[in-house]
């Protein structure tokens, strides 16, 4: 059973030979091949080489196009700052939609016409060319709440939920369509699974998530499934209060950060959803020992049950010791 077959079997409810291993590596991967993160985030060839080398070095079950959350918003016209060896960042003080009326003038970009969305599509195509069906090729889009925050500004958006619900609904509908178009281009380039990152969704309360954000996730997942893609939901932070809601959306894989008790998540969601995570990125992966990693992995698997994918709770820190990554790998490959 190769990596591709293993992950698909788990998603389809069939037996697997071992626990799949799918930790997010970005800065760690760039450092592994000795390249600055600016190169990783702006040149698909560097990203592909780093992902392939990392997947080979630690026998991961996937390679990913993930790099930063600024691609869609940047191509829409949002101001983005680039750094030599850190991820790109939005200019929060000069948000694209600081004036809400600008939303009516925005058009969905063509991901194949240029810009940073095209760079990710090119990464997907090259990863598929290089890896074939040996491992999962994962694409990535920003989720509705995250992309809305990237255009409006996170603090302003939080006020909008109360001050201007109709505008929020219009904005979420627009960014969901952007995600669908971007995902389709990555699908056409060869990805097998689409990751959806929605970090901002952990900052809102359960009622807003369920009533405002969730319907747009459901639409996105329905569209992704219609494209023949498997799906993965990644929300950083404490999502304990929205476990049941996340499970109801229909994602094939649900990532949980280390702030969430996997035992509690499993109790709330039942035995069927696939849990990915949630070894502490700093306390264990970066600052712990190899034995700490092995113990945390065993506890995560015990709490999650059979429908489990091994990973840190979020991105593996770039300064994670090699022996800790090796411990993660060795746990998955007993």
C-alpha positions, 0 to 999 in steps of 0.5 A: 500500500503506497501513501496515496492508497493509504490516505484514500483507503482511510478516507473511504473507510477501508483498512490501512496498513499503518497510520498515515503521516501528514505534518505541515512543513513549510519553513522547516522544508525550506530550511531543509534544502537551504533556501530562504523562505522568500524563495519558497513562497514565491518560486514554485520550483523551490517549494516543490523541491523542498516538499519532495525532499522533506517527504522523502527524508521523513517518508511522509504520505503527502506533499503540499502546495501550502506556503502562506495565506496571502495568495488569493488576497494579493492577487485581488489587490491587497497589499502584501509585504514580503520578507527575506526569510519569513512568510508574506504578511498583509498590511492590516492598516491598509486593507483592500476593503477598508472601504466596504464599497470596494467589494462591488468592484472586485472580480474573481481572478483567473488563477492561470493568468499570472500572479501568485495564484498561478505560482501555486497552480504551477507547484501543483502541476510539478508536484504531480509530475514528479510524484505521480500517484505515489503520494497525495498531492495536496492543494490549498485555498483560504477558507471563507472567514480567513479570506474575508479577514485578509481583505477587510482586516481581522479586527474590522471584520469582527465588528462587521459580524455585529454591525453589518451582517449583510455586508459580511454575507456578501463578502463571504459569498464572494470569497467562497467563489474565489476559493472554488475557482482557485481550487478548480485550477489546482484540481486541473493541475493534478491535486488529489486533496484540497486543504482549506485553511480558516485560522480566523474561524477559531476567533469567533463564537459558536453562534456566528460560526454555525449561522454565518461561516458554516453555510459557506464552508458547506458550499465550498465542500460540496463544490470540491467534492463535485470536482472529485477532490478529497477535502481537509479542514485546517483551523488553527487555535482552540476549536473545542466549541465548534467540533460538532459544527465542523464535523457536520460540514462534510470535510474528509479530514479535520485538523485539530490544534494542540489546544483541543482535547482530542478525546473531547473532540472524538466524544463530540463528533463520534467515531467516524470523522478523521482527526489529524493532529494534534501534537504540540508544535512548540512544547513537544515538536520544537522543545521536547525530546524524541521520547516526548514526540513518541509519547504524544503521538501514541496519546493522540492516536489513542484518543482519536481511535482508528480514524486518525492521521499523525501530525503536529497540531499546526505547522512544524516549527522550522527549528524542530530538531531532526531527531524529533521529526525522525521520532514522528516518522519512526512512530508511523513506520514501526 
